Amino acid sequence: MSLQALKGKTGKPFSFQVDHRHIRQFARAIGDLNPLYFDEDYAKATIHGGIIAPPTFPVVITDEDGDTLDLGLDYNRMLHGEQQFIYSRPIRPNDQLTGQMKVTDVYEREGKKGTMEFLVLDTEITDEHGNHVVTSRTNIIYRPVTVK
């Protein structure tokens, strides 16, 4: 199957309710104990005016079953290549977020073991008012089949 056929494919929309607990657990998991993620009094005194989520938090925003976009690909050949977050505003506790993933680009590069294909997946995340919050851009390397 040509990966080019996947370009433009869109997953089902999903919702995610952000809780203080999610932010604290994520910050601890990544080892970032910045009081901006834990201490309401500290966070209120900053330009953010309250607790916000760490910048990489969107990686955990998905639907409950994790099935946001079925690409029909062999996951053993997939490798996470790059991640980018494009913010309009920080994520905050009590945000009701909606997301939707889309394949926005497919391209090829030559590697040592043959042609590697790349998928660019954008997850657009908006708030309860439909305002853009963040785009989470993931580059996936689809490795060639290796014959031994």
MDTraj code that builds the backbone (N, CA, C; nanometers):
import mdtraj as md
import numpy as np

residues = "MET SER LEU GLN ALA LEU LYS GLY LYS THR GLY LYS PRO PHE SER PHE GLN VAL ASP HIS ARG HIS ILE ARG GLN PHE ALA ARG ALA ILE GLY ASP LEU ASN PRO LEU TYR PHE ASP GLU ASP TYR ALA LYS ALA THR ILE HIS GLY GLY ILE ILE ALA PRO PRO THR PHE PRO VAL VAL ILE THR ASP GLU ASP GLY ASP THR LEU ASP LEU GLY LEU ASP TYR ASN ARG MET LEU HIS GLY GLU GLN GLN PHE ILE TYR SER ARG PRO ILE ARG PRO ASN ASP GLN LEU THR GLY GLN MET LYS VAL THR ASP VAL TYR GLU ARG GLU GLY LYS LYS GLY THR MET GLU PHE LEU VAL LEU ASP THR GLU ILE THR ASP GLU HIS GLY ASN HIS VAL VAL THR SER ARG THR ASN ILE ILE TYR ARG PRO VAL THR VAL LYS".split()
xyz = np.array([
    [0.0841, -0.1185, 0.0000],
    [0.0000, 0.0000, 0.0000],
    [0.0883, 0.1244, 0.0000],
    [0.0539, 0.2177, -0.0846],
    [0.1246, 0.3451, -0.0876],
    [0.0771, 0.4320, 0.0283],
    [0.1734, 0.4852, 0.1027],
    [0.1364, 0.5732, 0.2133],
    [0.0733, 0.7027, 0.1636],
    [0.1002, 0.7387, 0.0380],
    [0.0403, 0.8608, -0.0177],
    [-0.1120, 0.8559, -0.0094],
    [-0.1680, 0.7346, -0.0160],
    [-0.3137, 0.7193, -0.0083],
    [-0.3681, 0.7621, 0.1278],
    [-0.2813, 0.7684, 0.2285],
    [-0.3250, 0.8075, 0.3628],
    [-0.3333, 0.9589, 0.3816],
    [-0.2681, 1.0336, 0.2917],
    [-0.2654, 1.1796, 0.3062],
    [-0.4078, 1.2350, 0.3054],
    [-0.4384, 1.3138, 0.4074],
    [-0.5714, 1.3718, 0.4214],
    [-0.6663, 1.2891, 0.5065],
    [-0.6266, 1.1656, 0.5401],
    [-0.7131, 1.0809, 0.6227],
    [-0.7288, 1.1447, 0.7606],
    [-0.8530, 1.1475, 0.8085],
    [-0.8853, 1.2121, 0.9354],
    [-0.9467, 1.1111, 1.0304],
    [-0.9033, 1.1172, 1.1554],
    [-0.9574, 1.0287, 1.2582],
    [-1.0849, 1.0844, 1.3178],
    [-1.1415, 1.0044, 1.4059],
    [-1.2651, 1.0480, 1.4719],
    [-1.2325, 1.1522, 1.5790],
    [-1.3208, 1.2489, 1.5996],
    [-1.2993, 1.3474, 1.7063],
    [-1.3067, 1.2791, 1.8432],
    [-1.2339, 1.3329, 1.9390],
    [-1.2369, 1.2791, 2.0750],
    [-1.2331, 1.3947, 2.1738],
    [-1.2796, 1.3676, 2.2948],
    [-1.2838, 1.4695, 2.4004],
    [-1.1937, 1.4297, 2.5156],
    [-1.1438, 1.5309, 2.5862],
    [-1.0564, 1.5077, 2.7012],
    [-1.0791, 1.6192, 2.8019],
    [-1.1190, 1.5824, 2.9223],
    [-1.1386, 1.6782, 3.0317],
    [-1.0098, 1.6833, 3.1127],
    [-0.9445, 1.7999, 3.1160],
    [-0.8177, 1.8152, 3.1881],
    [-0.8472, 1.8378, 3.3363],
    [-0.7806, 1.7631, 3.4200],
    [-0.7959, 1.7727, 3.5647],
    [-0.6603, 1.8092, 3.6255],
    [-0.6625, 1.8764, 3.7417],
    [-0.5363, 1.9055, 3.8121],
    [-0.4524, 1.7788, 3.8267],
    [-0.5199, 1.6696, 3.8580],
    [-0.4521, 1.5413, 3.8791],
    [-0.3736, 1.4987, 3.7549],
    [-0.4327, 1.5157, 3.6369],
    [-0.3635, 1.4788, 3.5126],
    [-0.2334, 1.5571, 3.4982],
    [-0.2415, 1.6869, 3.5254],
    [-0.1245, 1.7739, 3.5106],
    [-0.0156, 1.7336, 3.6095],
    [-0.0532, 1.7134, 3.7352],
    [0.0453, 1.6734, 3.8375],
    [0.1096, 1.5392, 3.8035],
    [0.0276, 1.4417, 3.7654],
    [0.0810, 1.3087, 3.7337],
    [0.1757, 1.3145, 3.6144],
    [0.1384, 1.3907, 3.5128],
    [0.2239, 1.4008, 3.3949],
    [0.3555, 1.4693, 3.4294],
    [0.3483, 1.5792, 3.5039],
    [0.4701, 1.6522, 3.5416],
    [0.5640, 1.5620, 3.6225],
    [0.5087, 1.4858, 3.7151],
    [0.5922, 1.3925, 3.7924],
    [0.6526, 1.2853, 3.7021],
    [0.5731, 1.2344, 3.6094],
    [0.6199, 1.1274, 3.5206],
    [0.7379, 1.1724, 3.4347],
    [0.7395, 1.2992, 3.3955],
    [0.8506, 1.3482, 3.3128],
    [0.9608, 1.4107, 3.3976],
    [0.9427, 1.4083, 3.5304],
    [1.0459, 1.4596, 3.6210],
    [1.0553, 1.6107, 3.6255],
    [0.9465, 1.6806, 3.5924],
    [0.9462, 1.8268, 3.5933],
    [0.8632, 1.8752, 3.7121],
    [0.9300, 1.9171, 3.8174],
    [0.8622, 1.9586, 3.9399],
    [0.8455, 2.1105, 3.9492],
    [0.8382, 2.1764, 3.8357],
    [0.8151, 2.3207, 3.8300],
    [0.6874, 2.3533, 3.9081],
    [0.6933, 2.4477, 4.0033],
    [0.5737, 2.4801, 4.0818],
    [0.4587, 2.5352, 3.9972],
    [0.4864, 2.5752, 3.8758],
    [0.3814, 2.6216, 3.7854],
    [0.2786, 2.5114, 3.7578],
    [0.3203, 2.3854, 3.7745],
    [0.2324, 2.2721, 3.7487],
    [0.1667, 2.2176, 3.8755],
    [0.2102, 2.2648, 3.9935],
    [0.1651, 2.2074, 4.1205],
    [0.1061, 2.3083, 4.2190],
    [0.1632, 2.4277, 4.2245],
    [0.1355, 2.5237, 4.3320],
    [0.0479, 2.6386, 4.2805],
    [-0.0800, 2.6363, 4.3174],
    [-0.1747, 2.7368, 4.2684],
    [-0.1329, 2.8786, 4.3063],
    [-0.0875, 2.9000, 4.4300],
    [-0.0464, 3.0346, 4.4725],
    [0.0720, 3.0845, 4.3905],
    [0.1697, 2.9981, 4.3694],
    [0.2857, 3.0344, 4.2875],
    [0.2400, 3.0675, 4.1449],
    [0.1591, 2.9783, 4.0880],
    [0.1162, 2.9938, 3.9486],
    [0.0331, 3.1207, 3.9281],
    [-0.0483, 3.1564, 4.0266],
    [-0.1304, 3.2781, 4.0157],
    [-0.0445, 3.4033, 4.0046],
    [0.0740, 3.4006, 4.0636],
    [0.1630, 3.5175, 4.0625],
    [0.2451, 3.5286, 3.9335],
    [0.2295, 3.4339, 3.8412],
    [0.3043, 3.4366, 3.7151],
    [0.2194, 3.4985, 3.6045],
    [0.2787, 3.5153, 3.4885],
    [0.2047, 3.5696, 3.3733],
    [0.0895, 3.4786, 3.3315],
    [0.0927, 3.3520, 3.3745],
    [-0.0125, 3.2573, 3.3369],
    [-0.1367, 3.2715, 3.4236],
    [-0.1222, 3.3287, 3.5436],
    [-0.2365, 3.3523, 3.6306],
    [-0.2970, 3.2286, 3.6940],
    [-0.2316, 3.1159, 3.6805],
    [-0.2815, 2.9913, 3.7386],
    [-0.2021, 2.8734, 3.6868],
    [-0.2357, 2.7566, 3.7377],
    [-0.1661, 2.6339, 3.6980],
    [-0.1875, 2.6072, 3.5497],
    [-0.0806, 2.5645, 3.4844],
    [-0.0869, 2.5219, 3.3445],
    [-0.0226, 2.3845, 3.3334],
    [-0.0434, 2.3203, 3.2201],
    [0.0173, 2.1898, 3.1932],
    [0.1555, 2.2088, 3.1315],
    [0.2459, 2.1121, 3.1524],
    [0.3760, 2.1174, 3.0851],
    [0.3574, 2.1215, 2.9325],
    [0.4526, 2.1793, 2.8609],
    [0.4382, 2.1955, 2.7157],
    [0.4181, 2.0654, 2.6382],
    [0.4702, 1.9544, 2.6898],
    [0.4574, 1.8271, 2.6177],
    [0.3324, 1.7484, 2.6575],
    [0.2480, 1.8055, 2.7404],
    [0.1261, 1.7393, 2.7884],
    [0.0362, 1.6851, 2.6767],
    [0.0263, 1.7493, 2.5597],
    [-0.0642, 1.6973, 2.4563],
    [-0.0380, 1.5525, 2.4139],
    [0.0790, 1.4980, 2.4444],
    [0.1029, 1.3578, 2.4059],
    [0.0082, 1.2622, 2.4767],
    [-0.0500, 1.3031, 2.5896],
    [-0.1424, 1.2149, 2.6616],
    [-0.2889, 1.2469, 2.6327],
    [-0.3140, 1.3448, 2.5503],
    [-0.4522, 1.3807, 2.5181],
    [-0.4995, 1.2917, 2.4039],
    [-0.5875, 1.2007, 2.4364],
    [-0.6412, 1.1072, 2.3379],
    [-0.7763, 1.0587, 2.3875],
    [-0.8429, 0.9792, 2.3064],
    [-0.9674, 0.9225, 2.3562],
    [-0.9348, 0.8051, 2.4484],
    [-1.0348, 0.7563, 2.5198],
    [-1.0105, 0.6552, 2.6219],
    [-0.9545, 0.5249, 2.5670],
    [-0.9944, 0.4862, 2.4461],
    [-0.9435, 0.3598, 2.3922],
    [-0.8188, 0.3783, 2.3060],
    [-0.7723, 0.5026, 2.2917],
    [-0.6496, 0.5290, 2.2175],
    [-0.6624, 0.5096, 2.0679],
    [-0.7838, 0.4955, 2.0189],
    [-0.8082, 0.4659, 1.8782],
    [-0.8509, 0.5922, 1.8043],
    [-0.7576, 0.6860, 1.7876],
    [-0.7942, 0.8131, 1.7259],
    [-0.7840, 0.8124, 1.5734],
    [-0.6981, 0.7263, 1.5191],
    [-0.6828, 0.7204, 1.3738],
    [-0.6217, 0.5862, 1.3359],
    [-0.7007, 0.5008, 1.2712],
    [-0.6523, 0.3698, 1.2283],
    [-0.5904, 0.3840, 1.0896],
    [-0.4586, 0.3678, 1.0836],
    [-0.3876, 0.3822, 0.9566],
    [-0.3743, 0.2503, 0.8822],
    [-0.4012, 0.1386, 0.9502],
    [-0.3897, 0.0079, 0.8861],
    [-0.2465, -0.0290, 0.8525],
    [-0.1508, 0.0202, 0.9312],
    [-0.0090, -0.0049, 0.9043],
    [0.0495, -0.1027, 1.0049],
    [0.1646, -0.1579, 0.9707],
    [0.2377, -0.2486, 1.0590],
    [0.3116, -0.1645, 1.1628],
    [0.2632, -0.1684, 1.2870],
    [0.3226, -0.0855, 1.3923],
    [0.4664, -0.1257, 1.4241],
    [0.5071, -0.2470, 1.3889],
    [0.6460, -0.2892, 1.4099],
    [0.7427, -0.2135, 1.3196],
    [0.6914, -0.1535, 1.2138],
    [0.7763, -0.0777, 1.1217],
    [0.7750, 0.0722, 1.1512],
    [0.6972, 0.1134, 1.2501],
    [0.6830, 0.2557, 1.2807],
    [0.7798, 0.2979, 1.3900],
    [0.8379, 0.4152, 1.3714],
    [0.9316, 0.4712, 1.4677],
    [0.8984, 0.6194, 1.4848],
    [0.8867, 0.6624, 1.6096],
    [0.8585, 0.8038, 1.6366],
    [0.9815, 0.8845, 1.5983],
    [0.9657, 0.9794, 1.5081],
    [1.0795, 1.0557, 1.4589],
    [1.0953, 1.1929, 1.5214],
    [0.9852, 1.2621, 1.5396],
    [0.9927, 1.4006, 1.5880],
    [0.8564, 1.4404, 1.6426],
    [0.8567, 1.5356, 1.7352],
    [0.7325, 1.5863, 1.7935],
    [0.7427, 1.7374, 1.8044],
    [0.6353, 1.8049, 1.7717],
    [0.6312, 1.9508, 1.7805],
    [0.4949, 1.9919, 1.8357],
    [0.4936, 2.0975, 1.9164],
    [0.3693, 2.1498, 1.9722],
    [0.3579, 2.2965, 1.9338],
    [0.2474, 2.3319, 1.8710],
    [0.2245, 2.4677, 1.8245],
    [0.1057, 2.5227, 1.9039],
    [0.1362, 2.6085, 2.0007],
    [0.0365, 2.6564, 2.0966],
    [-0.0247, 2.7908, 2.0592],
    [-0.1540, 2.8044, 2.0877],
    [-0.2214, 2.9342, 2.0884],
    [-0.2348, 2.9850, 2.2312],
    [-0.2467, 2.8901, 2.3258],
    [-0.2534, 2.9238, 2.4682],
    [-0.2186, 2.7988, 2.5486],
    [-0.1814, 2.8166, 2.6767],
    [-0.1495, 2.6999, 2.7592],
    [-0.2741, 2.6157, 2.7895],
    [-0.2507, 2.4902, 2.8176],
    [-0.3564, 2.4007, 2.8652],
    [-0.3688, 2.4201, 3.0155],
    [-0.4935, 2.4268, 3.0630],
    [-0.5203, 2.4547, 3.2043],
    [-0.6129, 2.3489, 3.2639],
    [-0.6088, 2.3353, 3.3973],
    [-0.7058, 2.2467, 3.4621],
    [-0.8483, 2.2905, 3.4265],
    [-0.9350, 2.1932, 3.4148],
    [-1.0773, 2.2127, 3.3822],
    [-1.1030, 2.2455, 3.2358],
    [-1.0001, 2.2492, 3.1523],
    [-1.0238, 2.2650, 3.0086],
    [-1.0978, 2.1417, 2.9574],
    [-1.2013, 2.1650, 2.8789],
    [-1.2699, 2.0573, 2.8080],
    [-1.2193, 2.0648, 2.6646],
    [-1.1322, 1.9716, 2.6293],
    [-1.0650, 1.9766, 2.4996],
    [-1.1249, 1.8759, 2.4026],
    [-1.1212, 1.9126, 2.2759],
    [-1.1615, 1.8230, 2.1684],
    [-1.0459, 1.8160, 2.0707],
    [-1.0157, 1.6953, 2.0261],
    [-0.9059, 1.6776, 1.9324],
    [-0.9462, 1.5936, 1.8136],
    [-0.8691, 1.6084, 1.7071],
    [-0.8883, 1.5261, 1.5886],
    [-0.7551, 1.5165, 1.5155],
    [-0.7179, 1.3931, 1.4839],
    [-0.5903, 1.3679, 1.4174],
    [-0.6105, 1.3571, 1.2663],
    [-0.5106, 1.4061, 1.1923],
    [-0.5161, 1.4016, 1.0462],
    [-0.3760, 1.3766, 0.9915],
    [-0.3672, 1.2972, 0.8857],
    [-0.2404, 1.2788, 0.8146],
    [-0.2246, 1.3996, 0.7232],
    [-0.1276, 1.4860, 0.7549],
    [-0.1137, 1.6106, 0.6787],
    [-0.0038, 1.6059, 0.5733],
    [0.0860, 1.5075, 0.5840],
    [0.1914, 1.4972, 0.4831],
    [0.2478, 1.3563, 0.4818],
    [0.2953, 1.3159, 0.3659],
    [0.3647, 1.1886, 0.3460],
    [0.4799, 1.2177, 0.2508],
    [0.6005, 1.1737, 0.2885],
    [0.7153, 1.1953, 0.2008],
    [0.8172, 1.0832, 0.2207],
    [0.9167, 1.0785, 0.1322],
    [1.0185, 0.9727, 0.1358],
    [1.1576, 1.0324, 0.1482],
    [1.2469, 0.9533, 0.2082],
    [1.3895, 0.9862, 0.2162],
    [1.4672, 0.8561, 0.2011],
    [1.5837, 0.8669, 0.1399],
    [1.6691, 0.7487, 0.1272],
    [1.7488, 0.7284, 0.2550],
    [1.7507, 0.6059, 0.3028],
    [1.8286, 0.5693, 0.4202],
    [1.9312, 0.4638, 0.3834],
    [2.0105, 0.4210, 0.4798],
    [2.1141, 0.3204, 0.4555],
    [2.0564, 0.1871, 0.4097],
    [1.9346, 0.1571, 0.4542],
    [1.8729, 0.0283, 0.4222],
    [1.7580, 0.0416, 0.3230],
    [1.7548, 0.1512, 0.2506],
    [1.6499, 0.1689, 0.1512],
    [1.5664, 0.2930, 0.1772],
    [1.4589, 0.3024, 0.1035],
    [1.3713, 0.4182, 0.1133],
    [1.2885, 0.4112, 0.2412],
    [1.2929, 0.5208, 0.3147],
    [1.2094, 0.5323, 0.4342],
    [1.0952, 0.6275, 0.4016],
    [0.9782, 0.5927, 0.4492],
    [0.8622, 0.6783, 0.4293],
    [0.8303, 0.7489, 0.5607],
    [0.7823, 0.8702, 0.5492],
    [0.7508, 0.9522, 0.6661],
    [0.6048, 0.9958, 0.6603],
    [0.5412, 0.9893, 0.7750],
    [0.4041, 1.0379, 0.7901],
    [0.4063, 1.1560, 0.8865],
    [0.3342, 1.2602, 0.8548],
    [0.3179, 1.3724, 0.9467],
    [0.1725, 1.3704, 0.9926],
    [0.1547, 1.3549, 1.1247],
    [0.0215, 1.3485, 1.1840],
    [-0.0004, 1.4731, 1.2687],
    [-0.1014, 1.5503, 1.2375],
    [-0.1364, 1.6690, 1.3156],
    [-0.2626, 1.6407, 1.3955],
    [-0.2554, 1.6641, 1.5253],
    [-0.3743, 1.6567, 1.6095],
    [-0.4098, 1.7991, 1.6500],
    [-0.5206, 1.8472, 1.5966],
    [-0.5696, 1.9819, 1.6284],
    [-0.6535, 1.9717, 1.7549],
    [-0.6193, 2.0506, 1.8558],
    [-0.6897, 2.0464, 1.9833],
    [-0.7508, 2.1833, 2.0103],
    [-0.8819, 2.1823, 2.0348],
    [-0.9560, 2.3053, 2.0612],
    [-1.0221, 2.2978, 2.1989],
    [-1.0641, 2.4142, 2.2485],
    [-1.1325, 2.4166, 2.3785],
    [-1.2836, 2.4058, 2.3587],
    [-1.3566, 2.4166, 2.4694],
    [-1.5027, 2.4001, 2.4655],
    [-1.5728, 2.5082, 2.3843],
    [-1.5023, 2.6164, 2.3510],
    [-1.5594, 2.7237, 2.2696],
    [-1.5178, 2.7121, 2.1226],
    [-1.4432, 2.6067, 2.0902],
    [-1.3965, 2.5870, 1.9533],
    [-1.2701, 2.6630, 1.9201],
    [-1.2078, 2.7258, 2.0194],
    [-1.0846, 2.8014, 1.9970],
    [-0.9638, 2.7080, 1.9966],
    [-0.8731, 2.7323, 1.9038],
    [-0.7510, 2.6519, 1.8951],
    [-0.6688, 2.6666, 2.0225],
    [-0.6222, 2.5541, 2.0761],
    [-0.5343, 2.5539, 2.1926],
    [-0.3943, 2.5126, 2.1499],
    [-0.3830, 2.3990, 2.0821],
    [-0.2517, 2.3482, 2.0428],
    [-0.2669, 2.2512, 1.9257],
    [-0.1660, 2.2493, 1.8412],
    [-0.1528, 2.1451, 1.7405],
    [-0.0344, 2.0601, 1.7815],
    [-0.0580, 1.9307, 1.7949],
    [0.0480, 1.8358, 1.8264],
    [0.0880, 1.7683, 1.6955],
    [0.2097, 1.7947, 1.6495],
    [0.2573, 1.7410, 1.5213],
    [0.3569, 1.6286, 1.5475],
    [0.3255, 1.5116, 1.4943],
    [0.4085, 1.3931, 1.5125],
    [0.4614, 1.3471, 1.3775],
    [0.5922, 1.3271, 1.3684],
    [0.6522, 1.2695, 1.2485],
    [0.6839, 1.1239, 1.2772],
    [0.6299, 1.0363, 1.1941],
    [0.6497, 0.8924, 1.2080],
    [0.7352, 0.8438, 1.0917],
    [0.8381, 0.7666, 1.1235],
    [0.9204, 0.7029, 1.0208],
    [0.8641, 0.5633, 0.9990],
    [0.8314, 0.5321, 0.8743],
    [0.7827, 0.3985, 0.8394],
    [0.8977, 0.3272, 0.7704],
    [0.9608, 0.2392, 0.8458],
    [1.0841, 0.1749, 0.7996],
    [1.0567, 0.0717, 0.6908],
    [1.1540, 0.0537, 0.6005],
    [1.1369, -0.0467, 0.4957],
    [1.1399, -0.1874, 0.5550],
    [1.0804, -0.2798, 0.4833],
    [1.0854, -0.4201, 0.5240],
    [1.2281, -0.4683, 0.5047],
    [1.2837, -0.5312, 0.6075],
    [1.4201, -0.5835, 0.5960],
    [1.4145, -0.7334, 0.5726],
    [1.4942, -0.7779, 0.4783],
    [1.5019, -0.9201, 0.4450],
    [1.6347, -0.9721, 0.4958],
    [1.6300, -1.0816, 0.5727],
    [1.7537, -1.1381, 0.6293],
    [1.8082, -1.2475, 0.5422],
])
top = md.Topology()
chain = top.add_chain()
for i, resn in enumerate(residues, 1):
    res = top.add_residue(resn, chain, resSeq=i)
    for name in ("N", "CA", "C"):
        top.add_atom(name, md.element.get_by_symbol(name[0]), res)
traj = md.Trajectory(xyz[None], top)
